[in-house]
Amino acid sequence: MKREQGSAAVLLLAVAGLVLVLALGVADAGIAFSARLQTAAAADAAALAAAPVTFRPFGAAGSPAAEARRLALANGAVLTKCSCPVDRTWRSRVVEVVVERRVTLLGLGTITVRASSRAEFAPVALIDGDI
């Protein structure tokens, strides 16, 4: 009987440790998922902001990359790539951006979350009244 004394405490401690590890894992998964959604929103905002700036006759000032960078930062991300060439024609164009943000997880340290987005701008829609 003396050999079994304290074994319940050891078992309880092991179960508590397992519950703690599982709780940290679930919390980290939630943080990572939330960061992914926020980063995707930042990428969408950056692409949508940059697209009209590629069309100079529209009256846009600055560069498309600067506008994408500004919107990415406003949404907590950093612009890492902007394929946003200025086009003076009236043809439709597509811009592509990539943004990233660093996120600190509870149990796994820091991760970098990346997201990309594309936006199309059709200057002809300005004349047609579709915008």
C-alpha positions as CSV (number, residue, x, y, z in Angstrom):
1,M,0.0,0.0,0.0
2,K,2.9,2.4,0.7
3,R,4.1,2.1,-2.9
4,E,0.9,3.6,-4.3
5,Q,0.9,6.7,-2.1
6,G,1.3,9.8,-4.1
7,S,0.7,8.1,-7.5
8,A,-2.6,10.0,-7.8
9,A,-0.8,13.3,-7.4
10,V,1.7,12.4,-10.1
11,L,-1.1,11.3,-12.4
12,L,-3.0,14.5,-11.7
13,L,0.1,16.6,-12.4
14,A,0.7,14.8,-15.7
15,V,-3.0,15.4,-16.8
16,A,-2.7,19.1,-15.8
17,G,0.4,19.4,-17.9
18,L,-1.2,17.8,-20.8
19,V,-4.3,20.1,-20.5
20,L,-1.9,23.1,-20.4
21,V,-0.1,22.0,-23.5
22,L,-3.3,21.4,-25.4
23,A,-4.7,24.8,-24.3
24,L,-1.6,26.6,-25.5
25,G,-1.8,24.7,-28.8
26,V,-5.4,25.7,-29.3
27,A,-4.7,29.4,-28.4
28,D,-1.7,29.5,-30.8
29,A,-3.9,28.0,-33.6
30,G,-6.5,30.7,-32.9
31,I,-3.8,33.5,-32.9
32,A,-2.3,32.2,-36.1
33,F,-5.7,31.9,-37.8
34,S,-6.7,35.4,-36.8
35,A,-3.3,36.8,-38.0
36,R,-3.8,35.1,-41.3
37,L,-7.2,36.7,-41.8
38,Q,-5.9,40.2,-40.8
39,T,-2.9,39.8,-43.1
40,A,-5.2,38.8,-46.0
41,A,-7.3,41.9,-45.3
42,A,-4.2,44.1,-45.3
43,A,-3.1,42.6,-48.7
44,D,-6.6,43.2,-50.1
45,A,-6.6,46.8,-48.9
46,A,-3.1,47.4,-50.3
47,A,-4.0,46.0,-53.7
48,L,-7.2,48.0,-53.9
49,A,-5.4,51.2,-52.9
50,A,-2.6,50.7,-55.5
51,A,-4.8,49.8,-58.5
52,P,-6.2,53.3,-59.3
53,V,-2.9,55.0,-58.7
54,T,-1.5,53.1,-61.7
55,F,-3.6,55.3,-64.0
56,R,-2.1,58.8,-64.1
57,P,-4.9,60.6,-66.0
58,F,-7.2,59.7,-63.1
59,G,-5.4,62.4,-61.1
60,A,-3.6,60.0,-58.8
61,A,-0.5,61.4,-57.0
62,G,2.4,59.4,-55.7
63,S,3.3,55.9,-56.7
64,P,1.2,52.8,-56.5
65,A,3.8,51.1,-54.3
66,A,3.7,54.0,-51.9
67,E,-0.1,53.8,-51.6
68,A,0.0,50.0,-51.2
69,R,2.7,50.4,-48.5
70,R,0.6,53.1,-46.7
71,L,-2.5,50.9,-46.6
72,A,-0.5,47.8,-45.6
73,L,1.0,49.6,-42.6
74,A,-2.4,51.0,-41.6
75,N,-3.6,47.4,-41.4
76,G,-0.6,46.2,-39.4
77,A,1.4,44.6,-42.2
78,V,4.5,45.4,-44.2
79,L,4.5,45.5,-48.0
80,T,7.1,43.1,-49.4
81,K,6.3,43.0,-53.1
82,C,4.3,45.3,-55.4
83,S,3.8,44.5,-59.0
84,C,2.1,47.8,-59.8
85,P,3.4,49.4,-62.9
86,V,2.1,52.8,-63.9
87,D,0.1,52.6,-67.1
88,R,-1.1,55.7,-68.9
89,T,-3.4,53.8,-71.3
90,W,-7.1,53.2,-70.8
91,R,-6.7,49.4,-70.8
92,S,-7.6,47.3,-67.7
93,R,-4.7,46.4,-65.5
94,V,-4.1,44.1,-62.6
95,V,-1.8,44.9,-59.6
96,E,-0.4,42.2,-57.3
97,V,0.9,42.8,-53.8
98,V,2.4,40.6,-51.1
99,V,2.4,41.7,-47.4
100,E,3.6,40.1,-44.2
101,R,3.3,40.5,-40.5
102,R,5.1,39.0,-37.5
103,V,3.0,37.4,-34.9
104,T,4.0,36.2,-31.4
105,L,2.4,33.0,-30.4
106,L,2.1,31.9,-26.8
107,G,3.9,28.6,-27.0
108,L,5.8,28.6,-30.3
109,G,7.6,31.9,-30.5
110,T,7.2,34.3,-33.4
111,I,6.0,33.4,-36.9
112,T,5.7,35.4,-40.1
113,V,2.4,35.4,-41.9
114,R,2.3,36.3,-45.6
115,A,-0.6,37.1,-47.8
116,S,-1.0,38.2,-51.4
117,S,-3.8,39.9,-53.3
118,R,-4.7,41.1,-56.7
119,A,-6.9,43.9,-57.8
120,E,-8.0,45.0,-61.3
121,F,-8.7,48.5,-62.3
122,A,-10.5,49.4,-65.5
123,P,-10.2,53.1,-66.3
124,V,-12.9,52.8,-69.0
125,A,-15.4,52.2,-66.1
126,L,-14.8,55.9,-65.1
127,I,-16.4,57.0,-68.3
128,D,-19.1,54.4,-68.3
129,G,-20.1,55.4,-64.8
130,D,-19.6,51.8,-63.5
131,I,-17.4,53.1,-60.6
